[in-house]
Amino acid sequence: MIFKKNSANVRFSPRPKSIKSVRKFFWEGRYEYTTTGTGQLETREAQAAFRTEFHSSDRINVEYTRTYELLERPFAIATDVTIPTGSYSFEDLQTSYQMGQQRRVSGTVAFLRGTFYSGHQTTASYRGRIEVTPRLALEPALSVNWINLREGEFTARLVSTRVTSTLTPRMFVGALIQL
């Protein structure tokens, strides 16, 4: 199937001199518009984001997203939960705190709440990086999604870790484990 995707992105990121702990602010807007080969709107997403980056490299992020999705066929999203065909509009707000990568333990803690297809979604997640040695790193991740739809409710959990061993500056070995 042929798709056509158009997108636009705008960002303003000043560096305030009057706030000593802040390195940079980010105001960002993004818009994506995807149509099928016949010109029918399939997906539309508009996002507004505000981020504050501190001199420690830590960041606080707030993102608002509005999405339109066209389902031409029913979509089995979980056991015994199927989203029927149709057009759906939903929106969410996500806040996150991102720890600077210069630390031995870093990562991002996030919380999302919003509408989702015919109902609501709440998500809590962590994606991190633990430097065991300069050549060995673990990247644990945990995500819990509480979904409440007209068609049913469910909780989706994902636990994973990536193990990376750097052999030389140009060679590494990695493994991903997911549950």
C-alpha positions in Angstrom: 0.0 0.0 0.0 1.2 3.5 -0.8 1.3 6.2 1.8 2.1 9.9 1.6 3.5 11.6 4.7 3.9 15.3 5.2 5.4 16.8 8.3 6.5 20.1 9.8 8.6 20.9 12.9 9.4 24.2 14.5 11.6 24.8 17.6 12.7 27.8 19.6 15.4 27.1 22.2 16.7 30.2 24.0 19.6 30.0 26.5 18.6 32.3 29.4 21.4 34.1 31.1 19.3 35.2 34.1 18.5 31.7 35.4 21.8 30.2 36.6 20.6 26.5 36.8 19.0 26.4 33.3 21.1 25.8 30.2 18.3 25.9 27.7 14.5 26.0 27.2 12.9 24.3 24.3 9.5 25.1 22.8 8.7 22.8 20.0 5.7 22.1 17.7 5.4 19.1 15.4 2.7 18.2 12.8 2.4 15.0 10.8 -0.2 14.2 8.2 -0.3 10.8 6.5 -2.7 9.8 3.7 -3.3 6.7 1.7 -2.4 6.4 -2.0 -6.0 7.5 -2.8 -5.6 10.7 -0.6 -7.7 9.5 2.3 -6.5 10.8 5.7 -5.1 7.8 7.7 -3.2 9.5 10.6 -2.7 13.0 11.8 -0.6 14.0 14.8 0.0 17.4 16.3 2.4 17.8 19.2 3.4 20.7 21.4 6.4 20.3 23.8 8.1 22.3 26.4 11.5 21.2 27.9 13.9 22.6 30.3 17.5 21.5 30.2 19.6 22.2 33.3 23.4 22.6 33.5 23.5 19.2 35.0 22.1 17.8 31.7 18.9 16.8 33.5 15.7 17.6 31.6 12.0 18.2 32.5 9.7 17.5 29.6 6.0 18.2 29.1 4.3 17.1 25.9 0.7 17.4 24.6 -0.3 15.3 21.7 -3.5 15.2 19.6 -3.9 12.3 17.3 -6.4 11.2 14.6 -6.4 7.6 13.5 -8.5 5.8 10.8 -8.9 2.1 11.2 -10.1 0.4 8.1 -10.2 -3.0 9.7 -10.9 -4.1 13.3 -7.8 -4.0 15.5 -7.2 -6.7 18.2 -5.3 -4.6 20.8 -5.4 -7.2 23.6 -7.0 -10.6 24.3 -10.7 -10.3 24.0 -10.4 -6.5 23.2 -10.9 -5.4 19.6 -11.2 -1.8 18.4 -13.8 -1.6 15.6 -13.2 0.1 12.3 -13.8 3.9 12.3 -12.1 7.2 12.8 -10.7 8.1 16.3 -9.4 11.3 17.8 -7.6 11.2 21.0 -5.1 13.4 23.0 -2.7 12.9 25.9 -0.3 14.8 28.2 3.0 13.3 29.1 5.5 14.6 31.7 8.9 13.1 32.2 12.2 13.7 34.0 15.4 12.7 32.2 18.6 12.3 34.2 21.8 13.3 32.5 23.8 10.6 30.7 27.1 11.5 32.4 25.9 9.7 35.6 26.6 5.9 36.1 22.8 5.5 36.6 20.6 7.6 34.3 17.3 7.3 32.6 13.9 8.7 32.0 10.9 8.4 34.3 7.6 9.3 32.5 3.9 9.5 33.2 1.2 9.8 30.5 -2.6 10.3 30.8 -5.1 10.8 28.1 -7.9 9.6 25.9 -7.2 6.5 23.7 -9.5 5.3 21.0 -12.9 4.8 22.7 -11.6 5.3 26.3 -8.6 6.3 28.4 -5.0 5.4 28.9 -2.6 5.9 31.8 1.1 5.0 31.4 4.0 5.0 33.9 7.4 4.1 32.5 11.2 4.0 33.2 13.9 3.6 30.7 17.4 3.7 32.1 21.1 3.1 31.7 23.4 1.6 34.3 27.1 1.7 33.6 28.5 -1.4 35.3 32.0 -0.8 34.0 33.3 1.6 31.3 32.8 -1.4 28.8 29.6 -2.9 30.2 26.2 -1.3 30.4 22.7 -2.4 31.3 19.6 -0.6 29.9 16.6 -1.6 32.0 13.1 -0.6 30.9 9.7 -0.9 32.5 6.3 0.3 31.1 2.9 -0.3 32.6 -0.2 0.8 30.5 -3.6 0.9 32.1 -6.1 0.9 29.2 -9.9 1.4 29.8 -11.9 1.2 26.6 -15.6 0.8 25.8 -14.7 -2.6 24.3 -12.9 -3.7 27.5 -10.1 -2.9 29.8 -6.6 -4.4 30.2 -3.2 -3.7 31.6 -0.1 -4.1 29.3 3.3 -4.5 31.0 6.6 -4.6 29.3 9.9 -5.4 31.1 13.1 -5.4 29.1 16.8 -4.9 29.4 19.5 -4.4 26.9 23.1 -5.5 27.7 25.9 -3.9 25.8 29.6 -4.8 26.0 32.0 -2.5 24.2 34.9 -4.5 22.9 36.7 -1.7 21.0 35.7 1.9 20.1 34.3 0.4 16.8 32.9 -2.9 18.0 30.3 -3.9 20.6 28.0 -6.8 21.4 24.5 -6.2 22.5 21.5 -8.4 23.6 17.9 -7.4 24.2 15.7 -9.4 26.7 11.9 -8.7 26.8 9.2 -10.1 29.0 
